Every structure is written in structure tokens, then in C-alpha cells.
Amino acid sequence: MAGTSSVIVAGLTAAALATIGYLGHRAAVTAPAGPHRPASGTAAAVQKALRDGGHPAALPARSGTGERVVYALGKDRVWLVEENGKVRRTYGVSPSTVDPEPGTYRVTSRSAAVTGSDGVPVEHVVRFASVEGTAIGFSAAVDGSAPRLDPEQRTGGIRETRTDGEALWRFATIGRKVVVVR
């Protein structure tokens, strides 16, 4: 019996080593030609490398300056950015059926609690744009649900969790800059 166990262990070890060798070879073949190195010693270069590296939560390039809310349409993500450019918070959102055009907006109105255009009670509503009569803004469903998007219905509510909605509510006061990027 001991001989059979040794053969099985040896076979499994050989298979594992072959798999590791194959994966190592694939990684070497598909890796970029050289390492990406930011200019030495600058925080800006490190931030640029993070943005350019495709990190999903990295602040998008060309998203403005100063204290602002950044909303990336393609990533369905929001960043709350402090005056010095430091990201205070970032989180994913559920998009609305109507998107604002990329550009710079200002928070125009806020409501502590209302009923959303989809009939769901929402809180911490922060509006910043309007598209053909549809108000666009961030909100959190009181029941914590994500919207059920019906492409036939024009809705402007960009849904976030209640915790994220509360953070945005505290940050995005009337007049706060909102930058929308692709």
C-alpha cells in the first residue's frame, strides 16, 4: 500500500509543478515588455501611475481639481475628493436610465427624503443636472434596494447604499462641484 501512496503523491506533485510551470510561462508571455515606473519621488507621479494602471477604484484622469464629486459613467463609480486632491471615499453606484453629458455641474438641490421616479422611497437626494426635464441626482433607497431599470422609463436617480448616500449628503452641499466623466 505504501508504494501506491508514494506513486499517487509523486504524480500529484508532478502535475502541480507542471501547472505552476505553465502558468509562469503564460505570465511571462503576456506581461508588458518592461515595468511601468513613475518619475522618481513624486506623489503626483505615483497617483498618475495608479490612474493609468487601470485600478478600478483609481480617480479618473482629467476629473477636475479641488473639492468635488466625480461620477464616472462607464465605471458606475463615485469619488468624493478633498481640496488637496485626496480621495476621501469612493464607491460603486447603480446608474439611472438617463445619463448627464460629461462635464462640470454644481449641486442645485437636495432633499432629505422623497419618493423616487420609480416609486421607491429614497433619502439623501443630491441633484446636480437635468436632461430634457429629467432631474439627475444621487439617492439611496430607504429599503436598501437597487433600482430595477426599465429602459422605457426615464429615471435620473443614481442609486447608492444608505451608508454611501449619507457620506455624499454630508459632502455634497448646495453649490459643490460635480464632475461627470465617461
Contact map, one row per residue, 1 for C-alpha under 8 A:
11111000000000000000000000000000000000000000000000000000000000000000000000000000000000000000000000000000000000000000000000000000000000000000000000000000000000000000000000000000000000
11111100000000000000000000000000000000000000000000000000000000000000000000000000000000000000000000000000000000000000000000000000000000000000000000000000000000000000000000000000000000
11111110000000000000000000000000000000000000000000000000000000000000000000000000000000000000000000000000000000000000000000000000000000000000000000000000000000000000000000000000000000
11111111000000000000000000000000000000000000000000000000000000000000000000000000000000000000000000000000000000000000000000000000000000000000000000000000000000000000000000000000000000
11111111100000000000000000000000000000000000000000000000000000000000000000000000000000000000000000000000000000000000000000000000000000000000000000000000000000000000000000000000000000
01111111110000000000000000000000000000000000000000000000000000000000000000000000000000000000000000000000000000000000000000000000000000000000000000000000000000000000000000000000000000
00111111111000000000000000000000000000000000000000000000000000000000000000000000000000000000000000000000000000000000000000000000000000000000000000000000000000000000000000000000000000
00011111111100000000000000000000000000000000000000000000000000000000000000000000000000000000000000000000000000000000000000000000000000000000000000000000000000000000000000000000000000
00001111111110000000000000000000000000000000000000000000000000000000000000000000000000000000000000000000000000000000000000000000000000000000000000000000000000000000000000000000000000
00000111111111000000000000000000000000000000000000000000000000000000000000000000000000000000000000000000000000000000000000000000000000000000000000000000000000000000000000000000000000
00000011111111100000000000000000000000000000000000000000000000000000000000000000000000000000000000000000000000000000000000000000000000000000000000000000000000000000000000000000000000
00000001111111110000000000000000000000000000000000000000000000000000000000000000000000000000000000000000000000000000000000000000000000000000000000000000000000000000000000000000000000
00000000111111111000000000000000000000000000000000000000000000000000000000000000000000000000000000000000000000000000000000000000000000000000000000000000000000000000000000000000000000
00000000011111111100000000000000000000000000000000000000000000000000000000000000000000000000000000000000000000000000000000000000000000000000000000000000000000000000000000000000000000
00000000001111111110000000000000000000000000000000000000000000000000000000000000000000000000000000000000000000000000000000000000000000000000000000000000000000000000000000000000000000
00000000000111111111000000000000000000000000000000000000000000000000000000000000000000000000000000000000000000000000000000000000000000000000000000000000000000000000000000000000000000
00000000000011111111100000000000000000000000000000000000000000000000000000000000000000000000000000000000000000000000000000000000000000000000000000000000000000000000000000000000000000
00000000000001111111110000000000000000000000000000000000000000000000000000000000000000000000000000000000000000000000000000000000000000000000000000000000000000000000000000000000000000
00000000000000111111111000000000000000000000000000000000000000000000000000000000000000000000000000000000000000000000000000000000000000000000000000000000000000000000000000000000000000
00000000000000011111111100000000000000000000000000000000000000000000000000000000000000000000000000000000000000000000000000000000000000000000000000000000000000000000000000000000000000
00000000000000001111111110000000000000000000000000000000000000000000000000000000000000000000000000000000000000000000000000000000000000000000000000000000000000000000000000000000000000
00000000000000000111111111000000000000000000000000000000000000000000000000000000000000000000000000000000000000000000000000000000000000000000000000000000000000000000000000000000000000
00000000000000000011111111100000000000000000000000000000000000000000000000000000000000000000000000000000000000000000000000000000000000000000000000000000000000000000000000000000000000
00000000000000000001111111110000000000000000000000000000000000000000000000000000000000000000000000000000000000000000000000000000000000000000000000000000000000000000000000000000000000
00000000000000000000111111111000000000000000000000000000000000000000000000000000000000000000000000000000000000000000000000000000000000000000000000000000000000000000000000000000000000
00000000000000000000011111111100000000000000000000000000000000000000000000000000000000000000000000000000000000000000000000000000000000000000000000000000000000000000000000000000000000
00000000000000000000001111111110000000000000000000000000000000000000000000000000000000000000000000000000000000000000000000000000000000000000000000000000000000000000000000000000000000
00000000000000000000000111111110000000000000000000000000000000000000000000000000000000000000000000000000000000000000000000000000000000000000000000000000000000000000000000000000000000
00000000000000000000000011111110000000000000000000000000000000000000000000000000000000000000000000000000000000000000000000000000000000000000000000000000000000000000000000000000000000
00000000000000000000000001111111000000000000000000000000000000000000000000000000000000000000000000000000000000000000000000000000000000000000000000000000000000000000000000000000000000
00000000000000000000000000111111100000000000000000000000000000000000000000000000000000000000000000000000000000000000000000000000000000000000000000000000000000000000000000000000000000
00000000000000000000000000000111111000000000000000000000000000000000000000000000000000000000000000000000000000000000000000000000000000000000000000000000000000000000000000000000000000
00000000000000000000000000000011111000000000000000000000000000000000000000000000000000000000000000000000000000000000000000000000000000000000000000000000000000000000000000000000000000
00000000000000000000000000000001111100000000000000000000000000000000000000000000000000000000000000000000000000000000000000000000000000000000000000000000000000000000000000000000000000
00000000000000000000000000000001111110000000000000000000000000000000000000000000000000000000000000000000000000000000000000000000000000000000000000000000000000000000000000000000000000
00000000000000000000000000000000011111000000000010000000000000000000000000000000000000000000000000000000000000000000000000000000000000000000000000000000000000000000000000000000000000
00000000000000000000000000000000001111110000000010000000000000000000000000000000000000000000000000000000000000000000000000000000000000000000000000000000000000000000000000000000000000
00000000000000000000000000000000000111110000110110000000000000000000000000000000000000000000000000000000000000000000000000000000000000000000000000000000000000000000000000000000000000
00000000000000000000000000000000000011111100110000000000000000000000000000000000000000000000000000000000000000000000000000000000000000000000000000000000000000000000000000000000000000
00000000000000000000000000000000000011111100100000000000000000000000000000000000000000000000000000000000000000000000000000000000000000000000000000000000000000000000000000000000000000
00000000000000000000000000000000000000111110100000000000000000000000000000000000000000000000000000000000000000000000000000000000000000000000000000000000000000000000000000000000000000
00000000000000000000000000000000000000111111110000000000000000000000000000000000000000000000000000000000000000000000000000000000000000000000000000000000000000000000000000000000000000
00000000000000000000000000000000000000001111111000000000000000000000000000000000000000000000000000000000000000000000000000000000000000000000000000000000000000000000000000000000000000
00000000000000000000000000000000000000000111111100000000000000000000000000000000000000000000000000000000000000000000000000000000000000000000000000000000000000000000000000000000000000
00000000000000000000000000000000000001111111111110000000000000000000000000000000000000000000000000000000000000000000000000000000000000000000000000000000000000000000000000000000000000
00000000000000000000000000000000000001100111111111000000000000000000000000000000000000000000000000000000000000000000000000000000000000000000000000000000000000000000000000000000000000
00000000000000000000000000000000000000000011111111100000000000000000000000000000000000000000000000000000000000000000000000000000000000000000000000000000000000000000000000000000000000
00000000000000000000000000000000000001000001111111110000000010000000000000000000000000000000000000000000000000000000000000000000000000000000000000000000000000000000000000000000000000
00000000000000000000000000000000000111000000111111111000000000000000000000000000000000000000000000000000000000000000000000000000000000000000000000000000000000000000000000000000000000
00000000000000000000000000000000000000000000011111111110010000000000000000000000000000000000000000000000000000000000000000000000000000000000000000000000000000000000000000000000000000
00000000000000000000000000000000000000000000001111111110011110000000000000000000000000000000000000000000000000000000000000000000000000000000000000000000000000000000000000000000000000
00000000000000000000000000000000000000000000000111111110000010000000000000000000000000000000000000000000000000000000000000000000000000000000000000000000000000000000000000000000000000
00000000000000000000000000000000000000000000000011111110000000000000000000000000000000000000000000000000000000000000000000000000000000000000000000000000000000000000000000000000000000
00000000000000000000000000000000000000000000000001111111010000000000000000000000000000000000000000000000000000000000000000000000000000000000000000000000000000000000000000000000000000
00000000000000000000000000000000000000000000000001111111110000000000000000000000000000000000000000000000000000000000000000000000000000000000000000000000000000000000000000000000000000
00000000000000000000000000000000000000000000000000000111110000000000000000100000000000000000000000000000000000000000000000000000000000000000000000000000000000000000000000000000000000
00000000000000000000000000000000000000000000000000000011111000000000000000001000000000000110000000000000000000000000000000000000000000000000000000000000000000000000000000000000000000
00000000000000000000000000000000000000000000000001100111111100000000000000000000000000000000000000000000000000000000000000000000000000000000000000000000000000000000000000000000000000
00000000000000000000000000000000000000000000000000100000111110100000000000000010000000100000000000000000000000000000000000000000000000000000000000000000000000000000000000000000000000
00000000000000000000000000000000000000000000000000100000011111100000000100000000000000000000000000000000000000000000000000000000000000000000000000000000000000000000000000000000000010
00000000000000000000000000000000000000000000000100110000001111100000000000000000000000000000000000000000000000000000000000000000000000000000000000000000000000000000000000000000000000
00000000000000000000000000000000000000000000000000000000000111110000000000000000000000000000000000000000000000000000000000000000000000000000000000000000000000000000000000000000000000
00000000000000000000000000000000000000000000000000000000001111111000010000000000000000000000000000000000000000000000000000000000000000000000000000000000000000000000000000000000001110
00000000000000000000000000000000000000000000000000000000000001111101000000000000000000000000000000000000000000000000000000000000000000000000000000000000000000000000000000000000001000
00000000000000000000000000000000000000000000000000000000000000111111000000000000001010000000000000000000000000000000000000000000000000000000000000000000000000000000000000000000000000
00000000000000000000000000000000000000000000000000000000000000011111000000000000111110000000000000000000000000000000000000000000000000000000000000000000000000000000000000000000000000
00000000000000000000000000000000000000000000000000000000000000001111100000000001111110000000000000000000000000000000000000000000000000000000000000000000000000000000000000000001100000
00000000000000000000000000000000000000000000000000000000000000011111110000000001111000000000000000000000000000000000000000000000000000000000000000000000000000000000000000010001111000
00000000000000000000000000000000000000000000000000000000000000000011111000000111100000000000000000000000000000000000000000000000000000000000000000000000000000000000000000010001111000
00000000000000000000000000000000000000000000000000000000000000100001111100000111100000000000000000000000000000000000000000000000000000000000000000000000000000000000000000000000011110
00000000000000000000000000000000000000000000000000000000000000000000111110011110000000000000000000000000000000000000000000000000000000000000000000000000000000000000000000000000011110
00000000000000000000000000000000000000000000000000000000000100000000011111111100000000000000000000000000000000000000000000000000000000000000000000000000000000000000000000000000000111
00000000000000000000000000000000000000000000000000000000000000000000001111111000000000000000001000100000000000000000000000000000000000000000000000000000000000000000000000000000000111
00000000000000000000000000000000000000000000000000000000000000000000000111110000000000000000000000000000000000000000000000000000000000000000000000000000000000000000000000000000000001
00000000000000000000000000000000000000000000000000000001000000000000000111111000000000000001000000000000000000000000000000000000000000000000000000000000000000000000000000000000000000
00000000000000000000000000000000000000000000000000000000000000000000001111111100000000000001111000000000000000000000000000000000000000000000000000000000000000000000000000000000000000
00000000000000000000000000000000000000000000000000000000100000000000001110111110000000000111100000000000000000000000000000000000000000000000000000000000000000000000000000000000000000
00000000000000000000000000000000000000000000000000000000000000000000111100011111000000000111100000000000000000000000000000000000000000000000000000000000000000000000000000000000000000
00000000000000000000000000000000000000000000000000000000001000000000111000001111100000111110000000000000000000000000000000000000000000000000000000000000000000000000000000000000000000
00000000000000000000000000000000000000000000000000000000000000000011110000000111110000111100000000000000000000000000000000000000000000000000000000000000000000000000000100100000000000
00000000000000000000000000000000000000000000000000000000000000000111110000000011111111111000000000000000000000000000000000000000000000000000000000000000000000000000000000000000000000
00000000000000000000000000000000000000000000000000000000000000000111000000000001111111110000000000000000000000000000000000000000000000000000000000000000000000000000000000000000000000
00000000000000000000000000000000000000000000000000000000000000001111000000000000111111000000000000000000000000000000000000000000000000000000000000000000000000000000000000000000000000
00000000000000000000000000000000000000000000000000000000000000000110000000000000111111000000000000000000000000000000000000000000000000000000000000000000000000000000000000000000000000
00000000000000000000000000000000000000000000000000000000000000001110000000000000111111100000000000000000000000000000000000000000000000000000000000000000000000000000000000000000000000
00000000000000000000000000000000000000000000000000000000000000000000000000000000111111110000000000000000000000000000000000000000000000000000000000000000000000000000000000000000000000
00000000000000000000000000000000000000000000000000000000001000000000000000000011110011111100000000000000000000000000000000000000000000000000000000000000000000000000000000000000000000
00000000000000000000000000000000000000000000000000000000000000000000000000000011110001111100000000000000000000000000000000000000000000000000000000000000000000000000000000000000000000
00000000000000000000000000000000000000000000000000000000000000000000000000000011100000111110000000000000000000000000000000000000000000000000000000000000000000000000000000000000000000
00000000000000000000000000000000000000000000000000000000100000000000000000001111000000111111000000000000000000000000000000000000000000000000000000000000000000000000000000000000000000
00000000000000000000000000000000000000000000000000000000100000000000000000001110000000001111100000000000000000000000000000000000000000000000000000000000000000000001000000000000000000
00000000000000000000000000000000000000000000000000000000000000000000000000111100000000000111110000000000000000000000000000000000000000000000000000000000000000010000000000000000000000
00000000000000000000000000000000000000000000000000000000000000000000000000011100000000000011111000000000000000000000000000000000000000000000000000000000000001111000000000000000000000
00000000000000000000000000000000000000000000000000000000000000000000000000010000000000000001111100000000000000000000000000000000000000000000000001100000000001110000000000000000000000
00000000000000000000000000000000000000000000000000000000000000000000000010010000000000000000111110100000000000000000000000000000000000000000000000000000000011100000000000000000000000
00000000000000000000000000000000000000000000000000000000000000000000000000000000000000000000011111100000000000000000000000000000000000000000000000001000001111100000000000000000000000
00000000000000000000000000000000000000000000000000000000000000000000000000000000000000000000001111100000000000000000000000000000000000000000000000001110111100000000000000000000000000
00000000000000000000000000000000000000000000000000000000000000000000000000000000000000000000000111110000000000000000000000000000001001010000000000000000011100000000000000000000000000
00000000000000000000000000000000000000000000000000000000000000000000000010000000000000000000001111111000000000000000000000000000001000010000000000000000000100000000000000000000000000
00000000000000000000000000000000000000000000000000000000000000000000000000000000000000000000000001111100000000000000000000000000111000010000000000000000000000000000000000000000000100
00000000000000000000000000000000000000000000000000000000000000000000000000000000000000000000000000111110000000000000000000000000000000000000000000000000000000000000000000000000000100
00000000000000000000000000000000000000000000000000000000000000000000000000000000000000000000000000011111000000000000000000000000000000000000000000000000000000000000000000000000001111
00000000000000000000000000000000000000000000000000000000000000000000000000000000000000000000000000001111100000000000000000000000000000000000000000000000000000000000000000000000001110
00000000000000000000000000000000000000000000000000000000000000000000000000000000000000000000000000000111110000000000000000000000000000000000000000000000000000000000000000000000111100
00000000000000000000000000000000000000000000000000000000000000000000000000000000000000000000000000000011111000000000000000000001100000000000000000000000000000000000000000000000111100
00000000000000000000000000000000000000000000000000000000000000000000000000000000000000000000000000000001111100000000000000000001100000000000000000000000000000000000000000000111110000
00000000000000000000000000000000000000000000000000000000000000000000000000000000000000000000000000000000111111000000000000000111100000000000000000000000000000000000000000011111110000
00000000000000000000000000000000000000000000000000000000000000000000000000000000000000000000000000000000011111000000000000000111100000000000000000000000000000000000000000000110000000
00000000000000000000000000000000000000000000000000000000000000000000000000000000000000000000000000000000001111100000000000000111000000000000000000000000000000000000000000000100000000
00000000000000000000000000000000000000000000000000000000000000000000000000000000000000000000000000000000001111110000000000011110000000000000000000000000000000000000000000001100000000
00000000000000000000000000000000000000000000000000000000000000000000000000000000000000000000000000000000000011111100000000111100000000000000000000000000000000000000000000000000000000
00000000000000000000000000000000000000000000000000000000000000000000000000000000000000000000000000000000000001111100000000111000000000000000000000000000000000000000000000000000000000
00000000000000000000000000000000000000000000000000000000000000000000000000000000000000000000000000000000000000111110000011111000000000000000000000000000000000000000000000000000000000
00000000000000000000000000000000000000000000000000000000000000000000000000000000000000000000000000000000000000111111000011101000000000000000000000000000000000000000000000000000000000
00000000000000000000000000000000000000000000000000000000000000000000000000000000000000000000000000000000000000001111111111000000000000000000000000000000000000000000000000000000000000
00000000000000000000000000000000000000000000000000000000000000000000000000000000000000000000000000000000000000000111111111000000000000000000000000000000000010000000000000000000000000
00000000000000000000000000000000000000000000000000000000000000000000000000000000000000000000000000000000000000000011111100000000000000000000000000000000001110000000000000000000000000
00000000000000000000000000000000000000000000000000000000000000000000000000000000000000000000000000000000000000000011111100000000000000000000000000100000001000000000000000000000000000
00000000000000000000000000000000000000000000000000000000000000000000000000000000000000000000000000000000000000000011111110000000000000000000000000000000000000000000000000000000000000
00000000000000000000000000000000000000000000000000000000000000000000000000000000000000000000000000000000000000000011111111000000000000000000110000000000000000000000000000000000000000
00000000000000000000000000000000000000000000000000000000000000000000000000000000000000000000000000000000000000001111001111100000000000000000111000000000000000000000000000000000000000
00000000000000000000000000000000000000000000000000000000000000000000000000000000000000000000000000000000000000001111000111111000000000000011110000000000000000000000000000000000000000
00000000000000000000000000000000000000000000000000000000000000000000000000000000000000000000000000000000000000111100000011111000000000000011110000000000000000000100100000000000000000
00000000000000000000000000000000000000000000000000000000000000000000000000000000000000000000000000000000000001111000000001111100000000000111000000000000000000000000110110000000000000
00000000000000000000000000000000000000000000000000000000000000000000000000000000000000000000000000000000000001111100000001111110000000001111000000000000000000000000100010000000000000
00000000000000000000000000000000000000000000000000000000000000000000000000000000000000000000000000000000001111100000000000011111000000001110000000000000000000000000000010010000000000
00000000000000000000000000000000000000000000000000000000000000000000000000000000000000000000000000000000001111000000000000001111100000111100000000000000000000000000000000000000000000
00000000000000000000000000000000000000000000000000000000000000000000000000000000000000000000000000000000111110000000000000000111110000111000000000000000000000000000000000000000010000
00000000000000000000000000000000000000000000000000000000000000000000000000000000000000000000000000010000111100000000000000000011111000111000000000000000000000000000000000000000000000
00000000000000000000000000000000000000000000000000000000000000000000000000000000000000000000000000010000000000000000000000000001111111110000000000000000000000000000000000000000000000
00000000000000000000000000000000000000000000000000000000000000000000000000000000000000000000000001110000000000000000000000000000111111110000000000000000000000000000000000000000000000
00000000000000000000000000000000000000000000000000000000000000000000000000000000000000000000000000000000000000000000000000000000011111000000000000000000000000000000000000000000000000
00000000000000000000000000000000000000000000000000000000000000000000000000000000000000000000000000000000000000000000000000000000011111100000000000000000000000000000000000000000000000
00000000000000000000000000000000000000000000000000000000000000000000000000000000000000000000000001000000000000000000000000000000011111110000000000000000011100000000000000000000000000
00000000000000000000000000000000000000000000000000000000000000000000000000000000000000000000000000000000000000000000000000000011111011111000000000000000001110000000000000000000000000
00000000000000000000000000000000000000000000000000000000000000000000000000000000000000000000000001110000000000000000000000000011111001111100000000000000001111000000000000000000000000
00000000000000000000000000000000000000000000000000000000000000000000000000000000000000000000000000000000000000000000000000001111100000111110000000000000000111000000000000000000000000
00000000000000000000000000000000000000000000000000000000000000000000000000000000000000000000000000000000000000000000000000011110000000011111000000000000000011110000100000000000000000
00000000000000000000000000000000000000000000000000000000000000000000000000000000000000000000000000000000000000000000000001111100000000001111100000000000000011110000100000000000000000
00000000000000000000000000000000000000000000000000000000000000000000000000000000000000000000000000000000000000000000000001111000000000000111110100000000000000111100100000000000000000
00000000000000000000000000000000000000000000000000000000000000000000000000000000000000000000000000000000000000000000000111100000000000000011111111000000000000111100000000000000000000
00000000000000000000000000000000000000000000000000000000000000000000000000000000000000000000000000000000000000000000000111100000000000000001111110000000000000000100000000000000000000
00000000000000000000000000000000000000000000000000000000000000000000000000000000000000000000000000000000000000000000000010000000000000000000111110000000000000000000000000000000000000
00000000000000000000000000000000000000000000000000000000000000000000000000000000000000000000000000000000000000000000000000000000000000000001111111000000000000001100000000000000000000
00000000000000000000000000000000000000000000000000000000000000000000000000000000000000000000000000000000000000000000000000000000000000000000111111100000000000000000000000000000000000
00000000000000000000000000000000000000000000000000000000000000000000000000000000000000000000010000000000000000000000000000000000000000000000100111110000000000110000000000000000000000
00000000000000000000000000000000000000000000000000000000000000000000000000000000000000000000010000000000000000000000010000000000000000000000000011111000000000100000000000000000000000
00000000000000000000000000000000000000000000000000000000000000000000000000000000000000000000000000000000000000000000000000000000000000000000000001111100000000000000000000000000000000
00000000000000000000000000000000000000000000000000000000000000000000000000000000000000000000000110000000000000000000000000000000000000000000000000111110100000000000000000000000000000
00000000000000000000000000000000000000000000000000000000000000000000000000000000000000000000000010000000000000000000000000000000000000000000000000011111100000000000000000000000000000
00000000000000000000000000000000000000000000000000000000000000000000000000000000000000000000000010000000000000000000000000000000000000000000000000001111110000000000000000000000000000
00000000000000000000000000000000000000000000000000000000000000000000000000000000000000000000000000000000000000000000000000000000000000000000000000000111110000000000000000000000000000
00000000000000000000000000000000000000000000000000000000000000000000000000000000000000000000000010000000000000000000000000000000000000000000000000001111111000000000000000000000000000
00000000000000000000000000000000000000000000000000000000000000000000000000000000000000000000000011000000000000000000000000000000000001000000000000000011111100000000000000000000000000
00000000000000000000000000000000000000000000000000000000000000000000000000000000000000000000000111000000000000000000110000000000000001110000000000000000111110000000000000000000000000
00000000000000000000000000000000000000000000000000000000000000000000000000000000000000000000000111100000000000000000100000000000000001111000000000000000011111000000000000000000000000
00000000000000000000000000000000000000000000000000000000000000000000000000000000000000000000001100000000000000000001100000000000000000111110000000000000001111100000000000000000000000
00000000000000000000000000000000000000000000000000000000000000000000000000000000000000000000111100000000000000000000000000000000000000011110000000000000000111110000000000000000000000
00000000000000000000000000000000000000000000000000000000000000000000000000000000000000000000111100000000000000000000000000000000000000000111100001100000000011111000000000000000000000
00000000000000000000000000000000000000000000000000000000000000000000000000000000000000000001110000000000000000000000000000000000000000000111100001000000000001111101100000000000000000
00000000000000000000000000000000000000000000000000000000000000000000000000000000000000000000100000000000000000000000000000000000000000000001100100000000000000111111100000000000000000
00000000000000000000000000000000000000000000000000000000000000000000000000000000000000000000000000000000000000000000000000100000000000000001110100000000000000011111110000000000000000
00000000000000000000000000000000000000000000000000000000000000000000000000000000000000000000000000000000000000000000000000000000000000000000000000000000000000001111111000000000000000
00000000000000000000000000000000000000000000000000000000000000000000000000000000000000000010000000000000000000000000000000000000000000000000000000000000000000011111111100000000000000
00000000000000000000000000000000000000000000000000000000000000000000000000000000000000000000000000000000000000000000000000111000000000000111000000000000000000011111111110000000000000
00000000000000000000000000000000000000000000000000000000000000000000000000000000000000000000000000000000000000000000000000010000000000000000000000000000000000000111111111000000000000
00000000000000000000000000000000000000000000000000000000000000000000000000000000000000000000000000000000000000000000000000000000000000000000000000000000000000000011111111100000000000
00000000000000000000000000000000000000000000000000000000000000000000000000000001000000000000000000000000000000000000000000010000000000000000000000000000000000000001111111110000000000
00000000000000000000000000000000000000000000000000000000000000000000000000000000000000000000000000000000000000000000000000011100000000000000000000000000000000000000111111111000000000
00000000000000000000000000000000000000000000000000000000000000000000000000000000000000000000000000000000000000000000000000000000000000000000000000000000000000000000011111111000000000
00000000000000000000000000000000000000000000000000000000000000000000000000000001000000000000000000000000000000000000000000000000000000000000000000000000000000000000001111111000000000
00000000000000000000000000000000000000000000000000000000000000000001100000000000000000000000000000000000001000000000000000000100000000000000000000000000000000000000000111111111100000
00000000000000000000000000000000000000000000000000000000000000000000000000000000000000000000000000000000001001000000000000000000000000000000000000000000000000000000000011111111000000
00000000000000000000000000000000000000000000000000000000000000000000000000000000000000000000000000000000011111000000000000000000000000000000000000000000000000000000000000011111000000
00000000000000000000000000000000000000000000000000000000000000000000000000000000000000000000000000000000011100000000000000000000000000000000000000000000000000000000000000011111100000
00000000000000000000000000000000000000000000000000000000000000000011100000000000000000000000000000000000011000000000000000000000000000000000000000000000000000000000000000011111110000
00000000000000000000000000000000000000000000000000000000000000000011100000000000000000000000000000000001111000000000000000000000000000000000000000000000000000000000000000010011111000
00000000000000000000000000000000000000000000000000000000000000000001111000000000000000000000000000000001111000000000000000000001000000000000000000000000000000000000000000000001111100
00000000000000000000000000000000000000000000000000000000000000110001111000000000000000000000000000000111100000000000000000000000000000000000000000000000000000000000000000000000111110
00000000000000000000000000000000000000000000000000000000000000100000011110000000000000000000000000011111100000000000000000000000000000000000000000000000000000000000000000000000011111
00000000000000000000000000000000000000000000000000000000000100100000011110000000000000000000000000000110000000000000000000000000000000000000000000000000000000000000000000000000001111
00000000000000000000000000000000000000000000000000000000000000000000000111000000000000000000000000000100000000000000000000000000000000000000000000000000000000000000000000000000000111
